């Protein structure tokens, strides 16, 4: 597998904010969003055994498989290995690649990108957590999406004044649409990976 990095930190976003987690960031994505904070190069080719060996040094049971787009590479055999090691597996996906029903994923976080990439059609059958990166866009496209939980996350545009305005707009939207909850990029606020 092409692995961008494996590291240990806390989950900074969404439902599991603050949870100690092992992150497996897989390289490569089928989309190119202008606000993406992931460097897709360099990466190293690792076997599933090497991945399992690297994560064994960390004490957490929560594993976040992210990217890029992890569904370009994620295998049933790696998921089974993680579960056999007692891990809870969360996958963060853009939702453009269907996840077969037999994939033993404990929590699917979907962050659709069709507001930013016109060809980013949502193709998931199950979403546990819908996380929308918000920049004041029309939210009606999300009304038909079913999920257990709904999170709105202000887009970080790397400009302090615009970010402040975007946070205010996000909070105002939440107040008038209470099915949504606020997700902040806590890892950036705390300056942790």
Helices and strands as residue ranges (DSSP letters): E 2-10, G 14-16, E 20-26, E 44-45, H 48-55, E 62-66, G 70-72, H 76-84, E 88-93, E 107-110, E 129-134, G 140-142, E 149-154, H 160-176, E 181-182, H 186-189
